[in-house]
Amino acid sequence: MIVSFSFFSCNSKKKIYSQNESFENFKKLFIATIWERNPDWALALGNHEYDERLEIPSKENRDKKIGIYKSLTDSLKKYDWKKITPENSIDARIMMNYLESFNWNCYELKSFEWNPAEYNVGEGFDLILGNSKLVLEKRLSVINNRLKYVPEFYIVAKSNIQKPTIEHTELAILQNKGALEIFEKNIPDSIGISKLTVEEKTELNNRLSQAIVSIKEYVSYLEQVKKGFESDTTTSRSFRLGKALYEKKFQFEMQSCFSVDQIFQKAKDHKTEIQNEMIGYTKQLWSKYFGAVEMPEGLASVKMMIDTLSKQHCLPELYVETIKKQIPELEVFIKQKNLLTLDSNKPLEVRETPKYLRGGGAGASINAPGPYDKNAKTYYNVTPLDGYSPDDAESYLREYNNWILQILNIHEALPGHYAQLVYSNKVDDIIKSVFQNNAMIEGWAVYGERMMLEEGYGNNTPEMWLMYYKWHLRSTINTILDYSVQCLNMSKDDALKLMIEEGFQTKAEAEGKWRRATLTQTQLCCYFTGYTEIYALREDQKKVLGSSFSLKSFHEKFLSYGSVPVKYIWEIMKAEDKN
């Protein structure tokens, strides 16, 4: 009976999902085509098949890609998505979203014209040099072949640029100057200790010299463009997208069940809720820190309390080291509370942020290995404070004080980005592994902060909760800020006022966030959008499962689907609940 039932179920599934086998083959063709046309993206995800190629960002190559993607789109539309499995139906929607997004970028957004920071060859060469799976001589051979494309890359980059933004021009200058360290120091140092022949070293050094000249010429060109802005402001465009472009980008990037206007309103409402919670915790703490001093009304008292607590922070020279020490403590807590299974075989290394990645306004970030290099290290990039003035360092550390630094580490490392991306790399489905959704990724990290405190991290002290809400308010205000700046023409003064007076951020933090708001669009919405969806999903699962709900099971089940839009994970869970 059991064998017969299984056979019947299998045959029934084949009949229902009659196009599934064909679709699986199409997925392989799809991803192979993507990598062939996007060698730099492949390299970033650990696929080293095309390492010797550097994609030239020319109109000719862009037009070729548009034609190839149209063919993929036509093939994808031939499938009846009801005749493939629900998991593949999600893949189909993710694939279509990518293809439509690419077309939109080419024909409407056109960031390749106004964002000079899109042109930087540094990261690819750094990844190849750091590929420990190959002997040094082989890595240098790959680099040698790749270097020959660099001069053309920057010639084309200059020809693409039309009315760039001032902000992206400045970022491109900073980051391309940072990339020079790879070509002027890292690669030459490796050549020096290698066993390459004299002839091989000579050829490599010649190409390296040409690459350095090309990068410096690009920087010089951008510096001239920047000078031109001073005499003629019409040579630059605004960094603001405007409502129409922003709304479309939000749809492609978030793939949320909420519209951008809904998320904006939710963020404004949530801001008020958080501020009320903060007033409550301030009342609890007031006598402890201010004695008989009368407590002011409203947010003024919260600011006084935060200013007092924020004085407790590490020394500037111990900033990176303090972060390193906290990671094992988070791991112990997660294991003790049985919140998530952690993979001890997946290393995490805290390091100083490479110079070519600095300048975007983020002081900490995660560099995780891609699906093709799952066992490589995950890097927790932390920008050191050695370049800060004493006043700037003090301002920065008051923002990342003793409590908030712990929440930052929850977000970036455990159980945030690091843990989530380890789970994501375990997913066998290549589409879900490659086309990662930032709202899900950032939303999980924000959710992790809340969940850890709910489970008792920080011993439920009012200080920790107050600082948590200060931090959480940041992700909420990120959305308000991003929408208001890009769509409502919010000024810098009003933006800083929002962050400092209503978000209790230091001036240094607010200035950095303003910079991010001028350099990115919709990225700042990822945090609150994803968090809102994940938290709602968890509460829904609690209602559906009742007493059988397990927090650990929910976490591991949620993460098992990969870094896909939360609305699709919710869709799968709902279907499984019915079964």
NORKALIN-V56225 format. One record per run of one state. SS is the DSSP state (hx for helix, st for strand, lp for the rest). FROM is the first residue (numbers start at 0). LEN is the number of residues. Records with the same first field share a line. If there is no record, write none. Layout:
# NORKALIN-V56225
SS=FROM-LEN ; FROM-LEN
This chain:
# NORKALIN-V56225
lp=0-1 ; 16-3 ; 37-1 ; 44-3 ; 50-8 ; 77-3 ; 83-2 ; 109-1 ; 114-1 ; 118-3 ; 129-6 ; 147-2 ; 160-4 ; 193-4 ; 231-1 ; 235-1 ; 237-5 ; 254-5 ; 290-8 ; 309-6 ; 337-10 ; 352-2 ; 357-6 ; 367-10 ; 382-7 ; 399-4 ; 412-4 ; 424-5 ; 434-3 ; 454-7 ; 487-4 ; 502-4 ; 519-3 ; 548-2 ; 559-6 ; 578-1
hx=1-15 ; 19-18 ; 38-6 ; 47-3 ; 58-19 ; 80-3 ; 85-24 ; 110-4 ; 115-3 ; 121-8 ; 135-12 ; 149-11 ; 165-28 ; 197-34 ; 232-3 ; 242-12 ; 259-31 ; 298-11 ; 315-22 ; 354-3 ; 389-10 ; 403-9 ; 416-8 ; 429-5 ; 437-17 ; 461-26 ; 491-11 ; 506-13 ; 522-26 ; 550-9 ; 565-13
st=164-1 ; 236-1 ; 347-5 ; 363-4 ; 377-5
